[in-house]
Amino acid sequence: MENLKNEFLVKGKSTHRVKLFKKDFILLVIGQIISLFGNAILRLALPLYILDKSGSAALFGIISASAFLPMVIISPIGGILADRINKQRIMVALDLFTAALTLGAIILNSLFNTVILVVIMLMMLYSIQAAYNPSVQASLPLLFQKEQLVSANAVVNLITSLSSLLGPVIGGILYGTYGLSYVLVVSCVCFAFSAVLELFMRIPHTPRKDGGSIWSIVKNDMKHSSYFILKEKPIMTRVIMLVFFFNMFLSSMIIIGLPVIITQILGMSSQLYGASQGVLASGGLIGGVAAGLFGKRLKIKYAYLLMLACSLATIPMGIALMLQVSPLASYFVIVIMGALIMINSTLFNIQMLVFVQGNTPVEIVGKVISFLMAIVTSAQPIGQAIYGMLYQQFYTEPWLVVLGTSLIATVISFFSKRIFSRIN
C-alpha cells in the first residue's frame, strides 16, 4: 500500500517530491465520487426504465441518441465557461441544479410516471455533464505541474471508475427491487451533498475581462479553439477523427448492445445488468490504477495497441452469441470481455487527455477539451440510432452486429498506427 501511495507523489523540477493529494484536490475527488455515484445510478436506471416500458431496441437506440444531442451542443459552451468563470462555482451550481432537477423529477414521476419525463431527465443529465466535465478537467493544470498531470488524471479517472463500479450495482438493486422513485431520491441526496463539499474547495482563477456580448465571446472562443486545433496542432484533428469513428462503432455497439442483449435477448434481471455495469466499471478502475502506476511508461505512439485490444475483445462476445451457449455463460463472457475493453479504453482516454492538456495553453485548455469532446460525443447519437435499428433487425442473430463491429474497429485500429507514430 505504501508503494502505491508513493507512486502518487510526483517529482517536481526540484529534488523534493511534490505531494499530489492536497486539500483542494481531495475535496474535488470526494465531491466527484459522490456526484458521479448519483449520476451513475441514474444513468443505469433511466435507460432500463425506457427499455422495460417500450421493449423495442430501435426505440431505445433513438431515445438514447436523442439524449446525447444536447451534450454535443452544450459541451463547447461548458469549456468556454470553464475558461472564464470560477471552476469551483460552476461545479457547485451544476450539482445544486441537478439536485433540484432530480427533486422535480421525483414529484412529477409520482404524478405522471411517463417515459417522456425520463427522456427529458436523460437529456438534462447529459447536458449538465457536458458543462461539468470541462471544469474538472480544466482545473487540473491549475492545481498541478505538467509532470503531475498523468497521475492527477489517473486519480480522477480512478474515482470516476469507482463511482461507476458502485453506482450501477446499487442502482440495479434499487431499481429492480424498489423502482425508479428510490433511485431518484438517492441521486438527489448525492448531488446536494456534493455541492456542499465543493463550497470549501478553492481552485485558482484569474478573471478575464472581454468586451462584447456573450454570443460574440462564444463565437470568438470557438474560432480560437478551432484555429488552434486545425492550424497550430493539426495532429489533434487527425487523432480526434480516429476516436470519432471508433466511438461511433465500438462504443455505440456496447452502449446499446449490453442492455438489449443482457436484459432482452439473454433474459437476465435488472440486478444482473447492474452487476455487469459494476464489473465493467471495475475494468475502468484497474485501468486508472495502471495509468497512475505506469504512466511514464505509456507511449502515445503505441496507443493504437489499446484500440486494437478493445476491438479484439469483442470477438469472444460475438462467438458466444453465435454458438448460442447458455444465457449465463454468454453473460459471463460478455461481462469479462467488457471489463477488458474498459481497462484498455481507460488507459487510452488518459493518454489522450494528457496529450491535449500538455500541448494546449492553460488559458484555453477548457474550451479546447470541450471542443474535442463535442466532436467525439457527436459520434454517439449517430452510432446509437444505427445500432438500435441493427439490434432490432438482427434480434435473433445479434452476433452478426457484434462481429461486424469488431472487424470495423480492428481496421480503424491498424489505420491509427500511422497517425500515432507521428506524435512525439
C-alpha positions, -999 to +999 in steps of 0.1 A: +000+000+000+029+023+008+044+016-026+011+026-043+009+058-022+045+067-033+035+063-069+012+093-065+040+115-051+053+131-083+088+145-087+088+183-094+116+203-110+134+205-077+148+175-059+120+171-034+088+152-041+056+171-047+025+159-028-004+151-051-032+148-026-036+184-014-067+198+004-084+212-027-077+181-048-091+159-020-123+179-019-125+177-057-121+139-056-146+133-028-171+156-044-166+138-077-171+104-061-205+114-045-218+133-076-207+107-101-222+079-079-256+097-081-251+102-118-242+065-123-273+051-106-295+074-126-278+066-159-284+029-152-320+031-141-334+056-166-324+037-198-336+004-182-369+021-174-373+031-211-363-004-223-387-021-199-416+001-209-410+001-246-394-034-252-380-020-285-343-019-292-348+005-321-368+030-299-342+025-271-315+035-296-333+065-309-341+078-274-305+072-262-293+091-293-317+120-286-304+122-250-269+127-263-277+155-287-278+183-261-244+171-248-229+177-282-242+213-282-235+222-246-200+207-244-182+236-262-201+261-241-191+243-210-154+246-220-158+283-226-174+288-192-146+267-176-120+291-190-138+323-180-158+315-148-145+303-114-145+265-119-154+258-083-186+279-087-195+261-118-193+227-101-213+239-071-240+255-092-244+225-115-246+200-086-272+221-069-292+225-102-290+187-107-303+181-072-332+205-078-339+188-112-339+154-096-363+166-068-386+179-095-385+146-113-394+128-080-425+150-077-435+147-114-429+110-115-453+104-087-479+124-107-473+113-143-450+083-144-443+087-182-415+077-205-413+113-218-403+125-183-374+100-183-363+111-217-362+148-207-343+138-175-317+119-195-313+149-219-308+173-190-283+149-172-261+146-203-263+184-208-252+191-172-224+165-176-212+182-207-209+216-189-195+199-157-167+178-171-146+206-187-145+224-154-130+193-137-105+187-165-095+223-168-089+225-131-061+200-131-035+221-150-042+249-125-036+226-095-006+207-107+025+210-128+028+194-162+047+164-149+020+157-124-009+156-149-007+119-157-011+109-120-038+136-114-058+124-144-053+088-133-068+097-099-098+115-115-103+085-138-099+062-108-127+078-088-149+080-119-145+043-123-151+037-086-184+056-087-193+038-119-184+005-101-207+010-071-234+031-088-247+005-113-246-023-088-266-004-062-287+013-089-296-021-103-306-034-068-326-002-061-344-002-095-350-039-096-363-040-060-380-007-054-384+010-087-373+043-103-385+066-074-360+053-049-332+058-074-342+094-079-342+101-041-307+087-036-294+106-065-309+139-053-292+135-019-258+127-036-259+159-058-269+181-028-241+167-006-215+170-033-224+207-038-219+214-001-185+198-001-174+218-032-182+250-014-150+245+007-128+239-024-105+266-039-093+265-075-070+293-088-089+317-110-079+349-129-109+369-141-109+377-178-125+409-190-137+406-226-159+431-242-190+423-263-220+401-258-219+365-246-226+354-282-196+373-296-175+358-268-187+323-277-181+329-314-145+342-308-137+314-284-149+287-308-130+304-336-098+304-314-103+268-304-109+255-339-079+276-352-056+261-325-068+225-333-068+228-371-038+251-377-015+251-347-020+214-337-034+196-368-024+163-354-052+167-328-077+168-357-064+135-371-065+118-337-099+131-328-114+119-361-100+084-354-116+085-320-149+098-335-152+067-358-140+043-332-167+058-308-194+056-334-189+019-340-174+002-309-187+024-281-222+027-296-224-011-301-216-017-264-238+011-250-269+000-269-259-037-271-253-045-234-288-036-220-305-051-251-285-084-251-284-089-213-320-079-204-339-087-236-321-114-255-305-133-226-334-126-203-313-115-173-326-094-145-321-057-139-299-066-109-276-087-131-274-060-157-264-036-129-238-061-117-224-062-153-220-025-153-202-027-120-178-052-134-172-031-164-165-001-142-140-022-122-121-025-155-120+012-157-108+012-121-080-011-129-071+010-160-070+041-138-046+024-113-024+011-141-022+046-156-011+060-122+015+033-117+029+031-152+020+065-166+056+074-176+060+042-195+029+047-216+040+059-251+014+076-272+028+061-304+016+027-291-019+039-283-032+020-314-025-012-295-050-002-268-076+004-296-067-030-311-071-047-277-106-032-274-115-044-309-103-080-304-121-083-270-155-081-288-148-113-308-155-138-278-187-119-272-199-125-308-187-161-307-206-169-275-238-154-290-233-172-324-228-206-307-259-200-285-243-212-254-263-210-222-275-174-213-254-174-181-223-185-199-228-158-226-234-133-198-201-141-182-182-139-215-197-106-223-190-091-189-154-103-187-146-091-222-164-058-214-141-053-184-110-059-206-123-033-230-127-008-201-092-014-189-077-006-223-101+023-231-094+039-198-056+038-205-063+052-239-086+080-226-060+091-201-033+092-227-055+114-249-063+138-221-027+142-211-017+147-247-043+176-251-036+191-216+002+190-221+000+206-256-026+233-250-020+267-234-036+267-199-059+297-207-077+278-235-074+242-223-110+241-211-126+251-243-102+230-264-110+199-244-147+206-246-145+213-283-128+180-289-152+162-266-181+177-286-167+162-318-162+128-302-196+128-284-213+137-317-205+102-328-227+087-301-262+098-312-254+087-348-240+053-337-267+047-311-295+053-335-279+030-360-272+002-335-307+004-321-321-004-355-294-030-361-302-049-329-339-046-337-333-060-372-309-088-361-326-095-328-323-133-332-287-130-346-270-103-325-236-119-331-237-105-367-238-070-352-210-077-327-186-094-350-192-069-378-183-041-354-152-060-343-140-061-379-146-024-385-129-014-352-099-036-359-094-019-393-096+016-376-070+004-350-045-006-376-051+026-396-044+047-365-009+033-361+005+056-388-011+087-371+001+079-336+036+072-348+039+108-358+033+122-323+064+129-302 
